[in-house]
Amino acid sequence: MSISEQIIAAEQSLTANRDTLTNLAKALDESPADADVLTAMDEANDNVEKGVAELARLRRVEQNLMAAAVPQREEVAVKASPAFIKSTSNLLDDPVNLIVANAVAAIESFETRMPIQHCLEARFGSDDRVKAVSGIVQKAAQPIADTQTSGWAAELVREGYLGFMDLLAPASIVPNLPLNRFDFGSYGSVKVPMRADTPTLDAEFVGEGEAIPVKGGGFKSKTLTPKKMGVISHYTDELLQRSTPNILTLIRDMMVRDTAIKLDAAFLSNLAGTDIQPPGMQNLAGTPIDGSGMTTLDGTLAVLKAAVKEMASKQLGASPVWIMHPAVAMDLTVMTNAVGAPAFPTMANGSLLGIPVVTSTTCPADLIFLIDCAEIAFAGGAPRFLGSNVASIHEANPAAPLVQADGTAAAPVRSLYQTDSHALRAIWNVSWDQLREGSVIVINNVPA
């Protein structure tokens, strides 16, 4: 078995062991004192740790073999001049460019068959910021941050993740919401602690010298498992040969466009949660509030107040946010009262009834969401990239296998090798869920 085949087998085994560990964690939630489950979890955890170590060993072997096979003339061919390296150094002051730089290097590494570290040095010199992130972004398994261990490379990856979210902010809803955010790290899931409805720790009035009551609070948890988002962008070899600043900008634009649409569509959808996709906000909401009466000021006020009251009735609303289409926001902004004054003057400053407003064209124009972001947990991490110039891809959204189960061939299909093109695949693990029911209110039938 070749090194590449061993790596694939090791990755599959590691994924299976992580899935086992995740399932056992769920079983432990239901039976905390089950000795058999605890023993199985210890064994599964050992298998995951061994799998991570074995995968790292195989990748080092592969990397060393690749380095030994690189002709000296290729190394010289891609070496950038000191002046060029200096001119690109300031790009790395933006954390998200640490991620994008690795995307560029992933493509070049595949094309030249050189280690990615060499490609990074050729384009960016000896800048340790890029190299540090390379060792993490290119790998699926990394240790989670804790209070005992600190490393500047880990902090750079965190900055890169936050920078990527900031980059999406102008085009996407999710980065603009004050959600509870978590990192997956190397774990197969993230367990988010939360208060149970009962018992409560409410204080009682007591007289002088009387005993103060002792109460216990109830806690439970919500488990978030990674859901894979993926997108492929492809382009010609001529584009790849352009200067580093230009290609960085182009790849950033592609990631923003593709990711923002995918992320928001899934986040606001009515789809139930599955093994491959988190539940959409419409699915998490209860019975929608009818917004067809929002053609008048009185009707609009009645609908908006009904949404706020419904959330408050469940003792929620610590961090509420309205989400709506820009056209709906414009209608509310220009709505006037009986004397011709703006009915909602704070809309000009992004607020409605004292609640922040987030607008996006990815929000359905006939819906308005009221979400308590304090009760929505969101987990994610830095995107991972892989480049290729020899694959064949189905140029469609959604894509299908090149040859389907019934023998039908997908179309159209592009051969990257035949058309002298390159493809960049980005994979991003994310997940979200509500911590308490009632944290999502939907108003439907909003007039156009």
C-alpha positions as CSV (number, residue, x, y, z in Angstrom):
1,M,0.0,0.0,0.0
2,S,1.4,3.4,-1.0
3,I,1.9,6.3,1.5
4,S,-1.1,8.1,-0.1
5,E,-3.3,5.1,0.3
6,Q,-2.2,4.7,3.9
7,I,-3.0,8.3,4.6
8,I,-6.5,7.9,3.1
9,A,-7.1,4.7,5.2
10,A,-5.8,6.5,8.4
11,E,-8.1,9.5,7.7
12,Q,-11.1,7.2,7.3
13,S,-10.2,5.2,10.5
14,L,-9.8,8.5,12.4
15,T,-13.2,9.8,11.2
16,A,-14.9,6.5,12.2
17,N,-13.3,6.6,15.7
18,R,-14.3,10.2,16.2
19,D,-17.9,9.4,15.2
20,T,-17.8,6.5,17.7
21,L,-16.6,8.9,20.4
22,T,-19.4,11.4,19.5
23,N,-22.1,8.7,19.8
24,L,-20.7,7.5,23.1
25,A,-20.8,11.1,24.4
26,K,-24.5,11.3,23.5
27,A,-25.1,8.0,25.2
28,L,-23.3,9.2,28.3
29,D,-25.6,12.2,28.5
30,E,-28.5,9.8,28.8
31,S,-26.8,7.4,31.2
32,P,-24.0,9.4,33.1
33,A,-23.2,6.5,35.4
34,D,-23.0,3.7,32.8
35,A,-19.7,2.0,33.4
36,D,-19.7,0.3,30.0
37,V,-20.1,3.6,28.2
38,L,-17.3,5.2,30.2
39,T,-15.0,2.3,29.4
40,A,-15.9,2.4,25.7
41,M,-15.3,6.2,25.7
42,D,-11.8,5.7,27.2
43,E,-11.0,3.1,24.5
44,A,-12.4,5.3,21.7
45,N,-10.5,8.4,23.0
46,D,-7.3,6.3,22.9
47,N,-8.0,5.2,19.4
48,V,-8.5,8.9,18.3
49,E,-5.3,9.9,19.9
50,K,-3.4,7.1,18.3
51,G,-5.1,7.9,14.9
52,V,-4.0,11.5,15.1
53,A,-0.4,10.5,15.9
54,E,-0.3,7.9,13.1
55,L,-1.8,10.4,10.5
56,A,0.7,13.0,11.5
57,R,3.5,10.5,11.1
58,L,2.3,9.4,7.6
59,R,2.0,13.0,6.5
60,R,5.6,13.7,7.6
61,V,6.8,10.7,5.6
62,E,4.9,11.9,2.5
63,Q,6.2,15.4,2.9
64,N,9.8,14.2,3.2
65,L,9.4,12.0,0.1
66,M,8.0,15.0,-1.9
67,A,10.8,17.2,-0.8
68,A,13.4,14.6,-1.8
69,A,11.7,14.3,-5.3
70,V,11.8,18.0,-6.1
71,P,14.3,19.0,-8.8
72,Q,16.6,21.9,-7.9
73,R,15.6,23.8,-11.0
74,E,11.9,23.9,-9.9
75,E,12.9,25.3,-6.5
76,V,14.8,28.2,-8.2
77,A,11.9,28.8,-10.7
78,V,9.4,29.8,-8.1
79,K,11.6,31.8,-5.8
80,A,10.4,35.3,-5.5
81,S,12.7,38.3,-5.3
82,P,13.4,40.0,-2.0
83,A,11.7,43.1,-3.2
84,F,8.6,41.2,-4.2
85,I,8.5,39.4,-0.8
86,K,8.9,42.7,1.0
87,S,6.0,44.2,-1.0
88,T,3.6,41.4,0.0
89,S,4.6,41.3,3.7
90,N,2.1,44.0,4.7
91,L,-0.7,41.8,3.3
92,L,-0.2,39.4,6.2
93,D,-1.1,42.1,8.7
94,D,-4.7,41.3,7.9
95,P,-5.4,38.0,9.7
96,V,-7.7,36.6,7.1
97,N,-4.9,36.8,4.5
98,L,-3.1,34.1,6.6
99,I,-5.8,31.7,5.5
100,V,-6.0,32.9,1.9
101,A,-2.2,32.7,1.6
102,N,-2.4,29.1,2.5
103,A,-5.1,28.6,-0.1
104,V,-2.7,30.0,-2.8
105,A,0.1,27.8,-1.5
106,A,-2.1,24.7,-1.5
107,I,-2.7,25.1,-5.2
108,E,1.0,25.8,-6.0
109,S,2.1,22.9,-3.8
110,F,-0.1,20.5,-5.9
111,E,1.0,22.0,-9.2
112,T,4.8,21.9,-8.4
113,R,4.8,18.8,-6.2
114,M,6.7,20.8,-3.6
115,P,6.0,20.9,0.1
116,I,3.6,23.7,1.0
117,Q,6.2,25.2,3.3
118,H,8.5,25.7,0.4
119,C,5.7,27.4,-1.6
120,L,4.9,29.7,1.3
121,E,8.6,30.7,1.6
122,A,8.9,31.3,-2.2
123,R,5.9,33.7,-2.2
124,F,6.2,35.2,1.3
125,G,9.7,34.8,2.4
126,S,10.5,33.6,5.9
127,D,7.4,35.1,7.4
128,D,6.6,32.8,10.4
129,R,3.0,34.0,10.6
130,V,2.1,32.1,7.4
131,K,4.1,29.1,8.3
132,A,2.5,28.8,11.7
133,V,-1.0,28.8,10.3
134,S,0.1,26.4,7.5
135,G,0.7,23.6,10.1
136,I,-2.8,24.0,11.4
137,V,-5.1,25.1,8.5
138,Q,-3.9,22.3,6.3
139,K,-4.8,19.7,8.9
140,A,-8.2,18.5,10.0
141,A,-7.1,17.6,13.6
142,Q,-5.7,20.1,16.0
143,P,-5.7,20.3,19.8
144,I,-8.4,22.5,21.3
145,A,-7.4,25.7,23.2
146,D,-7.4,25.4,27.0
147,T,-6.5,27.5,30.0
148,Q,-3.2,25.7,30.5
149,T,-1.6,25.8,27.1
150,S,-0.9,28.9,25.0
151,G,0.8,29.1,21.6
152,W,1.1,32.0,19.2
153,A,0.4,29.8,16.3
154,A,-2.9,28.7,17.8
155,E,-3.8,32.4,18.4
156,L,-3.0,33.2,14.8
157,V,-5.4,30.5,13.6
158,R,-8.1,32.0,15.9
159,E,-7.4,35.4,14.4
160,G,-7.6,33.9,11.0
161,Y,-11.0,32.4,11.8
162,L,-12.3,35.6,13.2
163,G,-10.9,37.5,10.3
164,F,-12.7,35.2,7.9
165,M,-15.9,35.8,9.7
166,D,-15.3,39.6,9.6
167,L,-14.6,39.2,5.9
168,L,-18.0,37.7,5.4
169,A,-19.8,40.4,7.4
170,P,-20.7,42.7,4.5
171,A,-22.3,39.9,2.5
172,S,-23.6,37.5,5.2
173,I,-26.0,37.7,8.1
174,V,-24.4,35.2,10.5
175,P,-21.2,37.2,11.2
176,N,-23.3,40.2,12.2
177,L,-25.2,38.3,14.9
178,P,-23.9,38.2,18.5
179,L,-24.2,34.5,18.7
180,N,-22.6,32.3,21.3
181,R,-19.5,31.2,19.4
182,F,-17.3,28.1,19.9
183,D,-14.4,26.3,18.2
184,F,-14.5,22.6,17.3
185,G,-10.7,22.2,17.5
186,S,-9.8,18.5,17.2
187,Y,-12.9,17.3,18.8
188,G,-15.8,15.5,17.1
189,S,-18.3,17.7,18.9
190,V,-18.7,20.7,21.2
191,K,-20.9,20.3,24.3
192,V,-22.5,23.6,25.2
193,P,-23.6,23.9,28.9
194,M,-27.0,25.5,29.5
195,R,-29.5,26.0,32.4
196,A,-32.3,23.7,32.8
197,D,-35.7,25.2,33.5
198,T,-35.9,23.6,36.9
199,P,-34.8,23.7,39.7
200,T,-34.0,27.4,40.1
201,L,-31.7,29.3,42.3
202,D,-34.1,32.1,43.2
203,A,-33.6,33.8,46.5
204,E,-36.2,33.9,49.3
205,F,-37.0,36.6,51.8
206,V,-35.9,35.5,55.3
207,G,-36.2,37.1,58.7
208,E,-33.4,38.0,61.1
209,G,-31.8,34.9,62.5
210,E,-33.8,32.6,60.2
211,A,-32.2,29.9,58.1
212,I,-31.4,30.8,54.5
213,P,-32.8,28.2,52.1
214,V,-30.3,26.0,50.2
215,K,-31.2,25.3,46.5
216,G,-29.6,23.4,43.7
217,G,-29.5,24.7,40.1
218,G,-30.3,22.3,37.2
219,F,-28.0,22.1,34.2
220,K,-28.1,20.3,30.9
221,S,-26.1,20.5,27.6
222,K,-26.5,20.8,23.9
223,T,-24.1,18.9,21.7
224,L,-23.0,20.5,18.4
225,T,-21.3,18.2,15.8
226,P,-19.4,19.5,12.8
227,K,-21.4,19.9,9.6
228,K,-19.3,20.2,6.5
229,M,-19.7,23.1,4.1
230,G,-17.8,22.9,0.9
231,V,-17.4,24.9,-2.3
232,I,-15.1,24.6,-5.4
233,S,-13.9,27.5,-7.5
234,H,-11.9,26.9,-10.6
235,Y,-9.9,29.2,-12.9
236,T,-7.3,29.1,-15.7
237,D,-3.6,28.7,-15.2
238,E,-3.1,32.2,-16.5
239,L,-4.9,33.6,-13.5
240,L,-2.7,31.5,-11.1
241,Q,0.4,33.1,-12.7
242,R,-0.6,36.6,-11.7
243,S,1.1,38.3,-8.8
244,T,0.3,37.3,-5.2
245,P,-1.6,40.4,-4.2
246,N,-4.0,40.0,-7.2
247,I,-4.7,36.4,-6.7
248,L,-5.2,36.9,-3.0
249,T,-7.9,39.5,-3.7
250,L,-9.6,37.3,-6.3
251,I,-9.7,34.2,-4.0
252,R,-11.0,36.3,-1.2
253,D,-13.8,37.6,-3.4
254,M,-14.7,34.1,-4.5
255,M,-14.8,32.8,-0.9
256,V,-17.0,35.6,0.3
257,R,-19.5,35.3,-2.5
258,D,-19.8,31.5,-2.3
259,T,-19.7,31.1,1.5
260,A,-22.0,34.0,2.3
261,I,-24.8,32.7,0.1
262,K,-24.4,29.1,1.3
263,L,-24.2,30.0,5.0
264,D,-27.1,32.3,5.1
265,A,-29.4,30.1,3.0
266,A,-28.8,27.2,5.4
267,F,-29.1,29.4,8.5
268,L,-32.4,30.9,7.6
269,S,-33.9,27.8,5.9
270,N,-36.9,25.7,7.0
271,L,-34.9,22.5,6.8
272,A,-34.8,20.2,9.8
273,G,-31.4,19.3,11.3
274,T,-29.8,16.2,9.7
275,D,-26.5,14.4,10.0
276,I,-25.1,16.7,7.3
277,Q,-26.8,20.1,7.9
278,P,-27.8,22.0,11.0
279,P,-31.5,23.1,11.5
280,G,-32.6,26.3,9.8
281,M,-34.1,29.1,11.9
282,Q,-37.5,28.6,10.3
283,N,-37.5,25.0,11.5
284,L,-36.5,26.0,15.0
285,A,-39.3,28.6,15.2
286,G,-42.8,27.8,16.5
287,T,-46.0,28.8,14.7
288,P,-45.3,31.9,12.6
289,I,-47.0,35.2,13.3
290,D,-49.1,36.4,10.3
291,G,-47.6,39.6,9.0
292,S,-50.2,40.2,6.2
293,G,-51.5,43.2,8.2
294,M,-48.3,45.1,7.9
295,T,-49.7,47.3,5.2
296,T,-50.7,50.0,7.7
297,L,-48.9,51.5,10.7
298,D,-51.4,50.1,13.2
299,G,-51.1,46.7,11.6
300,T,-47.3,46.8,11.6
301,L,-47.1,47.8,15.2
302,A,-49.5,45.0,16.2
303,V,-47.4,42.4,14.4
304,L,-44.1,43.6,15.7
305,K,-45.3,43.9,19.3
306,A,-46.8,40.4,19.1
307,A,-43.4,39.0,18.2
308,V,-41.6,40.8,21.0
309,K,-44.3,39.7,23.5
310,E,-44.2,36.1,22.4
311,M,-40.4,36.0,23.0
312,A,-40.8,37.8,26.4
313,S,-43.5,35.4,27.5
314,K,-40.8,32.6,27.5
315,Q,-38.5,34.7,29.6
316,L,-36.2,35.2,26.6
317,G,-34.8,38.3,24.8
318,A,-31.4,38.9,26.4
319,S,-29.8,39.7,23.0
320,P,-32.6,40.0,20.4
321,V,-32.0,40.9,16.7
322,W,-34.4,41.5,13.9
323,I,-33.3,39.9,10.5
324,M,-35.1,41.1,7.3
325,H,-34.6,41.8,3.6
326,P,-33.4,45.3,2.7
327,A,-36.7,46.0,0.9
328,V,-38.6,45.3,4.1
329,A,-36.3,47.5,6.0
330,M,-36.8,50.3,3.5
331,D,-40.6,50.0,3.8
332,L,-40.4,50.4,7.6
333,T,-38.0,53.3,7.2
334,V,-40.3,55.3,4.9
335,M,-43.5,54.4,6.8
336,T,-45.1,57.5,8.3
337,N,-47.6,58.3,11.1
338,A,-50.7,60.4,10.9
339,V,-48.8,63.7,10.8
340,G,-46.4,62.5,8.1
341,A,-43.4,62.0,10.4
342,P,-41.3,58.7,10.2
343,A,-43.2,56.0,12.1
344,F,-39.9,54.2,13.0
345,P,-37.2,57.0,13.0
346,T,-34.6,54.7,14.6
347,M,-34.6,52.5,11.5
348,A,-32.2,55.0,9.9
349,N,-29.7,53.9,12.6
350,G,-30.3,50.2,12.3
351,S,-32.8,49.8,15.2
352,L,-36.5,48.9,15.4
353,L,-38.4,49.1,18.8
354,G,-35.0,49.4,20.5
355,I,-33.8,46.1,18.9
356,P,-30.9,46.0,16.4
357,V,-31.7,45.3,12.8
358,V,-29.6,43.1,10.4
359,T,-30.5,43.2,6.7
360,S,-29.4,41.0,3.9
361,T,-30.7,40.0,0.5
362,T,-30.3,36.4,1.5
363,C,-33.2,36.8,3.9
364,P,-36.6,35.9,2.2
365,A,-38.4,39.1,1.4
366,D,-41.7,37.8,2.9
367,L,-40.2,36.9,6.3
368,I,-38.9,38.8,9.3
369,F,-37.0,37.0,12.0
370,L,-36.7,37.9,15.7
371,I,-33.9,35.9,17.2
372,D,-32.5,35.9,20.7
373,C,-28.8,35.4,19.8
374,A,-27.9,34.7,23.4
375,E,-29.8,31.4,23.0
376,I,-28.2,30.4,19.6
377,A,-24.9,28.5,19.8
378,F,-22.6,28.6,16.7
379,A,-19.5,26.5,16.4
380,G,-16.9,26.7,13.6
381,G,-13.2,26.9,12.7
382,A,-10.8,28.0,10.1
383,P,-11.5,26.8,6.5
384,R,-9.2,24.1,4.9
385,F,-8.1,24.1,1.3
386,L,-6.9,21.7,-1.3
387,G,-5.8,22.5,-4.9
388,S,-5.8,20.4,-8.0
389,N,-5.0,20.7,-11.7
390,V,-5.8,17.1,-12.8
391,A,-9.3,16.5,-11.4
392,S,-12.5,16.4,-13.3
393,I,-15.4,18.3,-11.7
394,H,-19.1,18.6,-12.3
395,E,-19.7,22.4,-13.0
396,A,-23.1,22.7,-11.3
397,N,-24.7,23.8,-8.1
398,P,-25.7,21.5,-6.5
399,A,-23.1,19.1,-8.0
400,A,-23.6,15.4,-8.5
401,P,-21.2,12.4,-8.8
402,L,-19.5,12.3,-12.2
403,V,-21.2,8.9,-12.8
404,Q,-24.4,8.4,-10.8
405,A,-25.8,5.1,-9.5
406,D,-27.9,4.4,-12.6
407,G,-24.9,5.0,-14.9
408,T,-26.0,8.5,-15.9
409,A,-23.0,10.9,-16.5
410,A,-23.1,14.3,-14.9
411,A,-22.9,17.3,-17.2
412,P,-21.3,19.7,-17.8
413,V,-18.0,18.3,-16.7
414,R,-14.6,20.1,-16.9
415,S,-11.2,18.3,-17.0
416,L,-8.8,20.6,-15.3
417,Y,-5.9,18.8,-16.9
418,Q,-7.3,19.1,-20.4
419,T,-8.2,22.8,-20.1
420,D,-5.0,23.9,-18.2
421,S,-7.1,25.0,-15.3
422,H,-6.9,24.8,-11.5
423,A,-9.5,24.3,-8.8
424,L,-9.5,25.3,-5.2
425,R,-11.7,23.3,-2.8
426,A,-12.6,24.9,0.5
427,I,-14.1,22.9,3.4
428,W,-15.5,24.6,6.5
429,N,-16.9,22.8,9.5
430,V,-19.8,24.7,11.2
431,S,-22.8,23.9,13.2
432,W,-25.5,25.8,15.2
433,D,-28.6,25.1,17.3
434,Q,-30.9,26.9,19.7
435,L,-30.3,26.4,23.4
436,R,-33.9,27.1,24.5
437,E,-37.2,26.8,22.6
438,G,-38.8,30.1,21.8
439,S,-35.6,31.9,20.9
440,V,-36.6,32.2,17.2
441,I,-39.8,34.0,16.2
442,V,-40.8,34.2,12.5
443,I,-43.2,36.7,10.9
444,N,-44.5,35.4,7.6
445,N,-46.6,36.8,4.8
446,V,-44.8,40.2,5.0
447,P,-46.2,42.4,2.2
448,A,-43.8,43.1,-0.7
